[in-house]
Every structure is written in structure tokens, then in C-alpha cells.
Amino acid sequence: MSTNENSLELLREQLDATNLQLLELLSQRAELAGQLGKLKEAQGVPDFDPVREQQMLDKLIAANRGPFDDATIRQLFKDIFKASLNYQKEEHKKHLIVSRKNQPDSTVIKVKDTLVGGKASIMVAGPCSVESYQQTREVGAALKEAGVPILRGGAFKPRTSPYDFQGLGIEGLQILKRVGDEFGLATISEIVDPRHLEEAIPYIDIIQIGARNMHNFELLKAAGETRTPVLLKRGLAATMEEFLHAAEYIVSRGNTQVMLIERGIRTYEKWTRNTLDISAVPILKKESHLPVLVDVTHSTGRKDILAPCAKAALAAGADGIMVEVHPNPAVALSDAQQQLNIPEFHKFLSEVKESGLFKA
């Protein structure tokens, strides 16, 4: 072997050794970044600190003696900082109780005789608002006939206008339970104030936390201190991370019976009430072990596309569908235009089941 070949081989060996040293140092740095991330999380400090990053870069540039120029050093270390930040975020995800990384097996929640998140799909249906016993009973009878196990109905209604119908309150919950007991249906209703939980729980099998209250942290914590299943709706403009952290508030207080529901997000689109984010379904199923449902009524606001959207949700992996049903939507006190009447509901349910996507 020639002298040049020996030199080339020697330099390659030195480069390999240096690469291994760099790898060891990068691993050490990642471990330090992970420890720092845990401290930041405990203190409620944001992961990314642009001022701190600039200070580190300034020190590195001041110490740079070449052969790389300052711009190259800056870019190399910005990439290292970015990788470390991503590592911090991944480590943070691992520690979320709701994370799939923390619990690989899917959570299955039993509500009376119904399993949510199991092998079978579920349907949740009922009026936007409980208006009277007769109205709710008529829907309950239709659900029983159709084999739908969960009756929804609003008793406390957070409305955009303070002059709109706000619900019957506890009286509405009493009506809901009366109908549920009569037909053997589980009941679900939204609670908007932590002070109402204790009084409301005897009347409902599932606590619903609506989109407008996804960031009501005191309500989330209070729901977490109960042992009643919770259906948590995604906020109007909430990211997936924010949504899962809202669920974490509940489970961190001991209530692990949490279901997530995509109900559309607010965008610039005007042809639907909201924009149904179908991609949220597989993302949530991948990132979390909690059951995932889709509310096709609130996400679209259009009766003519409810069935296609329900089928799309099921095809994306949703565990169930929520839809609003009213005996006479034209006179409904809320969401009159988007609720199905009972014949329309039967047609909707048949179309969804006939698709083969609704798992019995």
C-alpha cells in the first residue's frame, strides 16, 4: 500500500473516531435537554426560549476559530438545537397519561351495557336541547327502536347570544334521565359549570364538556375528580396538542374514562357550519389510546351531507358518531336547521349501516 493510501486510510479512521465522539456528545446533549425539558414542564416554562438560543449562538460564534465560517456554525447548531427541542417534545408526549406511548392498548369505556372504543361502532343521538318530556320521549322511543344505546340532550346550553335559549338546567337533566330509564338508554349532557357537577351526575351517565369549555380548566379538573365517563369536545380552534392536554387535565385527576370527539373547527369556509377535520381521527387514534368519536351535526350544520361525513369518519377509524335528532326541527329552540327529524334519522342510520363501515 502506498504512502498516500496509508494517509487516506488513517484520515478516514480519524474521521470515524471523531464521528463517534460527536455522536457521544450529541447523545449527552440530548439527555441534558431532556432533563431541562422536564424541569420546564414542571415549572410551566415554554420549551422554546428564543433569547436563550440567541445567547448560546452568540457564545459559539465568539468562540469560533474556523475553519467553518460563522454562518455555517450558526446553521449547524440551530439544527442541533431544533433536534434537541423535538426530543424534548417527544419525551413530553411519552409522559402524557393519554398518550399511546404511555399506554399502547386502546381504552375501552363501559357505559351501562355499551362499550365505547371496543370492536363495535356506537351511535349517540338526540335533540340539541331538552325542551320537554314529550319531545325527549319521542326521540328516546325512536332510538330504542333503532337500537341506538345513548341519548344525548342539552340541559345547559352555552349560546353565542345571551338572549338565545339557555336550556332547562337541572329540570332538563331530570327529563333526560326519566326518558333514559324508560327506554334503557344511557344519557349524556353538557355541563358548563363545575358547581353543577355534583347535582347533575345522578341524572347522566356521561358528562359532556363542549367545545367552548375545552379550555375551562377548572371544569376539566372538576370532571377529573368524578368517576363518571367524560366526552370531551375539541375546541373551535384547538390544535391536536391542546386537545390532548385538555384530556390530560381530566385523567391526571384520576378519571381515566375520557372520550374525545371531533366536532369541526372554525375556518374561513361558509358552506358548512364548521370544517370537519377528518384527519383528526387517525391522528388522535395514533397519538392517544382514548376512544374517538365524530359529531357530524355540529361539524357540518348540513343535513344533506351528514351520512357521507359519518361514513368518512368511520372509514378514518372513528369509534362512533354523534348526530342531533328532533321530532319537529322546525320548531326546535336551538339548532333548528341542522337537526334530523325521526324519519330522516332512520334513513341516515340505514345509509351509514349499509355502507359496511359501521361495525356491529
C-alpha positions in Angstrom: 0.0 0.0 0.0 1.4 3.4 -1.0 2.1 6.3 1.4 -0.9 8.2 0.0 -3.2 5.2 0.5 -1.9 4.8 4.1 -2.6 8.5 4.8 -6.1 8.3 3.3 -6.9 5.3 5.4 -5.5 6.9 8.6 -7.6 10.1 8.0 -10.7 8.0 7.5 -10.1 6.2 10.7 -9.7 9.5 12.5 -12.9 10.8 11.0 -14.7 7.7 12.1 -13.4 8.2 15.6 -14.4 11.8 15.6 -17.8 10.9 14.3 -18.3 8.6 17.3 -17.1 11.3 19.7 -19.6 13.7 18.2 -22.3 11.1 18.5 -21.5 10.6 22.2 -21.5 14.4 22.8 -24.8 14.8 20.9 -26.3 12.0 23.0 -25.1 13.7 26.2 -26.6 16.9 25.0 -29.9 15.3 24.2 -30.0 13.8 27.7 -29.4 17.2 29.3 -32.0 18.7 27.0 -34.5 16.1 28.2 -33.8 16.8 31.8 -34.2 20.5 31.1 -37.5 19.9 29.3 -38.8 18.0 32.4 -37.9 21.0 34.6 -39.5 23.4 32.2 -42.7 21.3 32.2 -42.8 21.1 36.0 -42.4 24.9 36.2 -44.8 25.7 33.3 -42.0 27.3 31.3 -42.3 27.1 27.4 -40.0 24.6 25.7 -38.6 27.1 23.2 -36.8 30.2 24.5 -35.5 32.4 21.6 -33.5 34.6 23.9 -31.6 31.7 25.4 -31.0 30.2 21.9 -29.6 33.5 20.7 -27.3 33.7 23.8 -25.9 30.2 23.0 -25.3 31.1 19.4 -23.5 34.3 20.3 -21.2 32.4 22.6 -20.4 29.9 19.9 -19.8 32.5 17.3 -17.5 34.4 19.6 -15.5 31.2 20.2 -15.4 30.1 16.6 -11.8 30.0 15.2 -12.6 28.2 11.9 -12.3 26.6 9.6 -16.1 26.9 9.3 -17.4 30.4 8.9 -19.9 31.9 11.4 -22.9 31.3 9.2 -22.1 27.6 8.9 -21.6 27.3 12.7 -24.8 29.1 13.3 -26.8 26.8 10.9 -25.2 23.6 12.3 -26.0 24.5 15.9 -29.5 25.7 15.0 -30.1 22.2 13.6 -28.8 20.7 16.8 -31.0 23.0 18.9 -34.0 22.1 16.8 -33.3 18.3 17.2 -33.0 18.8 20.9 -36.3 20.7 21.1 -38.0 17.9 19.1 -36.6 15.4 21.5 -37.9 17.4 24.5 -41.4 17.4 22.9 -41.3 13.6 22.2 -40.2 13.0 25.8 -43.0 15.2 27.0 -45.5 13.2 24.9 -44.3 9.9 26.4 -45.3 11.2 29.9 -48.8 12.2 29.0 -51.2 9.7 30.5 -53.5 10.0 27.4 -50.5 9.2 25.1 -50.5 6.0 23.1 -46.8 5.8 24.0 -47.7 5.6 27.6 -50.5 3.1 27.1 -50.3 1.1 23.8 -53.6 -0.7 24.3 -56.8 1.3 23.4 -59.0 2.3 26.3 -62.5 0.8 26.3 -65.1 2.5 28.3 -68.3 0.8 29.5 -71.4 2.9 29.7 -74.2 0.8 31.1 -74.2 -2.2 28.6 -72.4 -0.3 25.8 -68.7 -0.4 25.2 -67.1 2.7 23.7 -63.8 2.2 22.0 -64.3 -1.6 21.6 -64.8 -3.6 18.4 -68.3 -2.2 17.7 -69.1 1.3 16.5 -71.5 3.3 18.6 -74.2 5.9 17.7 -75.1 8.8 20.0 -78.2 10.7 19.1 -80.8 13.1 20.5 -82.0 16.7 20.5 -79.7 19.6 20.7 -81.8 20.8 23.7 -84.1 19.1 26.0 -87.3 21.1 25.6 -90.0 18.9 27.2 -90.6 15.4 28.4 -92.8 14.7 25.3 -90.2 15.9 22.9 -87.4 13.9 24.5 -89.5 10.8 24.9 -90.4 10.8 21.3 -86.7 10.8 20.4 -85.9 8.2 23.0 -88.6 5.8 21.6 -87.1 6.2 18.1 -83.6 5.5 19.4 -84.8 2.4 21.3 -86.5 1.1 18.1 -83.3 1.8 16.1 -81.0 0.1 18.6 -79.1 3.3 19.4 -77.9 3.0 23.0 -77.0 6.5 24.0 -79.4 9.5 24.3 -77.9 13.0 24.2 -79.7 16.2 25.1 -78.6 19.6 26.2 -79.8 21.0 29.5 -77.2 23.7 30.0 -76.7 25.5 26.7 -73.7 27.9 26.2 -75.1 30.1 23.4 -73.4 32.7 21.3 -76.1 35.2 22.1 -77.2 35.8 25.8 -80.8 36.1 24.5 -81.0 32.6 23.0 -82.5 29.7 24.8 -80.0 28.6 27.5 -81.6 25.2 28.4 -83.8 23.9 31.2 -80.9 23.2 33.5 -81.4 20.5 36.2 -85.1 20.1 35.1 -83.8 19.1 31.6 -81.4 16.6 33.1 -84.3 15.1 35.1 -86.3 14.7 31.9 -83.3 13.1 30.2 -82.9 10.6 32.9 -86.6 9.8 33.0 -86.6 9.0 29.3 -83.3 7.1 29.6 -84.6 4.9 32.3 -87.9 4.3 30.5 -86.1 3.0 27.4 -82.9 1.6 28.9 -80.7 4.3 27.3 -77.5 5.8 28.6 -77.7 9.6 28.9 -75.2 12.3 28.0 -75.5 16.0 28.6 -73.2 19.0 28.6 -72.1 20.6 31.9 -70.7 24.1 31.7 -70.1 25.0 35.4 -68.1 22.9 37.9 -70.6 23.8 40.6 -73.3 21.9 38.7 -71.4 18.6 38.5 -72.4 17.1 41.9 -76.1 17.9 41.3 -76.0 16.7 37.6 -74.2 13.4 37.9 -77.1 11.4 39.3 -79.0 12.2 36.1 -76.4 11.5 33.4 -74.2 8.5 32.5 -71.7 10.7 30.5 -70.6 14.2 31.2 -70.1 16.2 28.0 -67.6 19.1 28.0 -68.4 21.2 25.0 -66.1 22.9 22.5 -66.4 26.3 24.2 -65.4 24.8 27.5 -62.4 22.7 26.3 -60.2 25.3 27.9 -62.3 25.7 31.0 -59.6 24.2 33.2 -61.5 24.3 36.4 -64.3 22.4 34.8 -61.8 19.9 33.4 -60.2 19.4 36.8 -63.6 19.0 38.5 -64.7 16.4 35.9 -61.4 14.6 36.6 -62.3 14.3 40.2 -65.5 12.4 39.4 -65.6 8.8 38.2 -68.3 9.4 35.6 -67.2 9.0 31.9 -66.5 12.2 30.1 -67.0 13.1 26.4 -64.6 16.0 25.6 -65.2 18.0 22.5 -62.4 19.7 20.6 -62.4 23.5 20.8 -63.4 25.7 17.9 -59.8 26.4 17.0 -57.9 24.0 19.2 -54.8 22.2 18.0 -54.4 18.4 18.5 -51.8 19.1 21.2 -54.2 21.5 23.0 -57.0 18.9 22.7 -54.9 16.1 24.2 -53.7 18.4 27.0 -57.3 19.2 27.9 -57.9 15.5 28.2 -54.8 15.2 30.3 -56.3 17.7 32.8 -59.2 15.2 33.3 -57.2 11.9 33.5 -54.5 13.5 35.7 -57.1 13.9 38.4 -57.9 10.2 38.3 -60.8 9.9 35.9 -59.5 7.7 33.0 -62.9 7.3 31.3 -62.4 10.0 28.7 -63.7 10.0 25.1 -62.6 12.5 22.5 -64.9 13.9 19.9 -64.1 15.9 16.8 -66.8 18.4 16.1 -65.3 20.6 13.4 -63.0 23.6 13.6 -63.6 27.2 12.7 -62.1 28.2 9.3 -62.9 30.7 6.6 -65.4 28.3 4.9 -69.0 29.4 4.9 -70.8 26.5 3.2 -70.6 24.4 6.4 -71.1 25.4 10.0 -67.6 24.4 10.8 -64.9 22.4 8.9 -64.9 18.7 9.7 -61.2 17.8 10.3 -61.3 14.1 9.2 -57.5 13.9 9.6 -58.0 14.5 13.4 -59.5 11.0 13.7 -56.4 8.9 12.6 -54.1 11.4 14.3 -55.9 11.1 17.6 -56.1 7.3 17.3 -52.3 7.2 16.6 -51.3 9.6 19.4 -53.8 8.7 22.1 -55.4 5.5 23.4 -58.7 7.2 24.2 -61.8 6.5 22.1 -62.5 9.0 19.3 -66.0 10.0 18.0 -67.2 12.5 15.4 -70.1 14.9 15.8 -71.4 15.2 12.2 -74.1 17.6 13.1 -72.0 20.4 14.6 -69.1 19.9 12.2 -71.2 20.4 9.1 -74.5 22.0 10.1 -76.0 20.4 6.9 -78.4 17.6 6.9 -77.7 16.7 3.3 -74.1 15.7 3.9 -74.4 14.0 7.4 -74.3 10.5 6.1 -71.3 10.9 3.8 -69.4 12.6 6.6 -70.3 9.9 9.0 -69.1 7.2 6.6 -65.9 9.2 6.1 -65.3 9.4 9.9 -65.9 5.7 10.3 -63.5 4.9 7.4 -60.9 7.1 9.1 -61.2 5.0 12.3 -63.8 6.8 14.4 -65.2 4.7 17.2 -68.6 6.3 16.9 -70.9 9.0 15.6 -72.9 11.7 17.2 -75.9 13.3 15.5 -78.8 15.5 16.5 -82.4 14.4 16.2 -85.6 16.3 17.0 -89.3 15.3 16.4 -90.0 18.6 14.7 -86.8 20.5 13.9 -88.7 23.5 12.5 -89.9 24.5 16.0 -86.7 23.5 17.9 -85.4 26.1 20.4 -81.8 25.6 19.2 -80.1 24.3 16.0 -83.4 24.1 14.1 -81.8 23.9 10.7 -79.4 21.1 11.3 -81.3 18.6 13.4 -82.8 15.5 11.7 -86.4 14.6 12.1 -87.1 11.0 13.1 -87.7 9.6 9.5 -84.6 11.4 8.4 -82.7 9.9 11.2 -83.8 6.4 10.3 -82.7 7.0 6.7 -79.4 8.4 7.9 -78.8 5.4 10.2 -79.7 2.9 7.5 -77.3 4.5 5.0 -74.5 4.5 7.4 -75.0 0.9 8.4 -75.5 -0.2 4.8 -72.1 1.2 3.9 -70.5 -1.6 5.9 -68.3 0.9 7.8 -70.5 0.8 11.0 -69.2 -2.2 12.9 -72.0 -4.1 14.7 
